Amino acid sequence: MSVGERDPVTGQATTGHDWNGIKELNNPVPKAVIAFIVVTHLYALVAWVLLPTWPLGQTYTKGLWGVDQKTAVAADIAQAEAARADWTTALETQSFEAIRADPDLMARAMATAAPLFGQNCQACHGTKGIGGPGFPRLSDDIWLWGGTAEEIAETLRFGINSPHPDTRFSQMPTFGRDGLLTRPEIAALTDYVLTLSGGVRAGDTSEGAVLFQDNCASCHGEDARGMTDQGAPNLTDADWLYGGDADAIHTTLMNGRQGVMPAWTDRLSEAEIRMLALYVQDLSGAAP
């Protein structure tokens, strides 16, 4: 096969390559492709000079134009904040009752709170606040720390068992692991808690009842209906944070529970916290 061979149809020289009778033509690179390569390389050279381009350890070349997307985004956010300052200021300064009495303000607050909930709360509390194991359901009217808008806002601000100095603090003791109760006592207490769906029976002197009053009533109440000022759940209903079967209750008594709710005061503005409080209150159906 000769490299100087020409294709009999087009007259183009071949490269000398042959694949099962198919010969490769030695066509020149199209001028449009060459022009495209030249233009893109020239653009790259100009961009290296004018725009932020090369990483330099902890920084980067700034470019002659001084373009900074971070600064541009910050400016856009500041402009958006200024544009909505009138109604966000009202959210920060007015009472929750006054906010609810203003339909336009409530509409704006709820429209903004929905994506805020999705971005910050939904990962733990689930879509529409349906909750999950270890994460409270927000779509019912059962509250650990109270369900008024102000109480919800305080939980959002400072969290629960969070590093914030004003956090709400609540922990279930490790009765078994720390040897506060023996295994037989924990078994008796587990059986007793399982009977509480009908409430505490007056005059009950069973071992489990006595153990409950001695070890649990200070937080959960003598009637086992919980105390919102301590974040202690009601044990007489069917709502369980970590499970209400014998194994789950036994595990709780043995190892305790130390759930954590983040403090959002450093991440969200006061207006955002208050609109989220109203949104969560609406999820529960407890709004006035």
N, C-alpha and C positions, 0 to 999 in steps of 0.2 A: 504494500500500500504506500503510495507516495503522499507526503505531506503537502506537496504542491498541487494535489488534485483539486479540481473544481466540481461543484455540484452541477450536473447537467441541466437542472431545471432553473435554478436562480443565477447560476454563474458565479456564486460566492465560493471563495476558497474554503476548503475543509481543514479541520485541525489534525486530521489523520486518525481520529478516534472513530471506531466503528462498533456499534452494539447491535448484533444480529441483523446487520444490513442497514441499520439506521446510522447515518453519518452526521457528525456534528459540524455545523458551519462555523467558520471563523468570522462571525459578524463583529463589527466594532461596537463598543459601548455607546448606547444612545446619548446624544448630546444633552437631552433633557436630564438624564441621570447625572451626568457630569456637572451640569449647571446646579442641580439640586445639592450635590455634595459640596460644591464650592460655596454656595449661599449658606448652607447650614454651618460650615466651618467658619465662615466669616462672622455669622451671627454668634457662634460660640466665643470667638475671640473678643467681639464687642461686649458680650454679656459678662465675660470674665472681668472686664474693666469697669463696667457701669453698675453691675448688680452684685449682691452678696453671693459669693461663689465658693471659695476654698475654705475648708475647715482648717483651723490652726490650733489644735489642742482644745483649750477651753473657750476659744472664740472662733472667728471666721473673718475673711476679708469682707469689708463692708460695701465696697463698690463706690464709684464716684457719685452715684445718685442717692446714696444713703437710704435705699429702700429697706424698710424693716416691717415685715408682716406682723410681728408681735405687737409693735407699736400701733400699727394700723388697726388691728383687731381691738386693742385696748381703747383706741379712740372711738371706734364704732360702738363698743359697749358703753363707754361714757356718754356718747350721744344718745343711745337708746335709753339709758338710765335717766338722763335729763328730760327726755321726751315724756317719760311716764312718771316723773317726779311728783306731779300733782296728786295722782291717785295712790301712789305708794306711800307718800307722806300721810295721806288720810288713813291708810292701813296701820301705819305705825302709831298714830296719835289718837285715833278714835277708839271708843270702846267696841267690843265685839257686837254688842247689841245695836250700836249705831251703824256699824258696817253692814250687818244683816238687814237693817231697815233701808239701806240704799241699794236698790236693784242694780243700778249701773255699776256701782263699785263692786258689788258681789259678783256680777257677771265677769268683770275684768279679773277679779281675784281668782275665781274658779277656773277660768280659761288658762291662767298662768300657773295655777297650782297643779293642774293635772299633769303637765310634763315634768314639773318639779318633783312630783311624787314618783313618776316613772324613773327619773334619773337618780333619785337619792334614796327612795324608800322601798321601791318595788322589789329590788333584789332580795330583800329579807322578808318583807311582809306580803309579797306576792301581788299578782294583778288584782286591782280593785281591793287590795287589803285582805285577801282571803287567808293569809297567814300560812303556817306550816309548823312542823315539829320544832319547838324551841323559839318560834317567832309568833307573837300574838296575832290573832285575827282582829283586824280593825273594822271589819264590816259587820260587827255585831255590837250590842250595847253592854258588853262585859269588859270592864276596865280594871287594870291592876293599880293605876295611879289616878283614877278619876277621868271622866269623860267630858267635862266642860271644856270650852275652847281655851280658857286660860290655863287649865291643868294640862291639856295637851300641848299647848305652846311651851309651858315650863319643861315638860319632858323633852321636847324637841331642842330647847335651848341648851340644857345642861346634861341630858342623857341619863342613863341608868348604869351605875357601876363604871362610869367613864373616868378618864383622868381629870376632868374638869373639877375644880375645887367645890363647885356648888352642885355637883351631880346628885341625883337621887340614888340612895344606896339601899340595896336589898339583896341578901344572899340567904339561900337555904343552907342551914348547917349540915356538915357531914357527920351525921349521927353515928353511922357505922364505922367509917374510916378513922374517925378521931376517938372511937371508943366511948362516945357519950351514951350509947345504948348497946345492949348485947344483941346478938343475932336473934335469939328467941323474942326479945322485946320488939325488935324491928319487924319480925314476922307477925307478932300480935298487933302492932300498930298498923301494918299494911292491911291486915284483914279488917281492922276497924275503919280505916279510911274508905275502904271499898263499900262500907255500909252507910256512908254519910249522904248518899243521894237523897235520902228522906229527911236529912237534918239530924242534929244531935238529939238523942233521946234523954229526956230529963230523968235523973236518978240512976243513970247507967253506971254501974260500978265494976264493969268488966275490966280486965287488964288493959285492953286497948284504949278504953275510954279514959282510964286514969292516966295512962301514959300520954294521951293526947292533951289532957288538961295540964299536965305537968311540963310538957315539952313543946307543944305546938300552939296552944291557945293564946300565948302572948303575942303572936303574930297573926294567926289565922282567926282569932276570936274564939271565945268560949262556945259560940254557936257554929263555929267553923265556916262562917260566911265571908271570911276575909276582911282585910283592912286596907283601904286604898291609901291611907297615910303612910303605910309601910310597904306598899306594893305586894302584899300577901294575897294570893288568889283565894277565891271562894271554893271550898272543897265539897259543897253540897249540890253543885250543879253538874251538868254533863260536859262542861267546857274544860279541857285539859291542855296545858301548854306542852308538856312532855309525854303525855299519854296517861290514860286512866286505868290501865289494866294492872294486875298484881305485879307483874315484872317491872313495869315502868315506875310504879309507886315505890316498890322495894329498892330499885336503883336510886331513886331520888333520896330516899331516907338514908341509904348507905353512903352515897357519894356527894349529896347536896346538889344544888344548882346555882350557877353564878353567871347568868345571862348578862350580856352587855349591850346597851343601846348607846350609840355614839352621841356626843354633844355636837349640835349643828351650829352653835352660835358663831363659830369662827369660819364656817363655810357658807352659811346662808345669812342674808340680811334679816333684820327684824321684821320687815314687811313680808319677806318670803316665809319666815317662820309662822307669822300670824295667818297668812293666807293658807298655808299648809294645815294649820290647826283647824281652821274652818272647813277645809276640804276633808280632812280625816273625820271630823265630827259629822259631816254629811254622809260619809261612807257608812258610818255606824247607824245612821237613821235616828241619831239622838239630837239632831239640831232642833232648836226651839221653833 
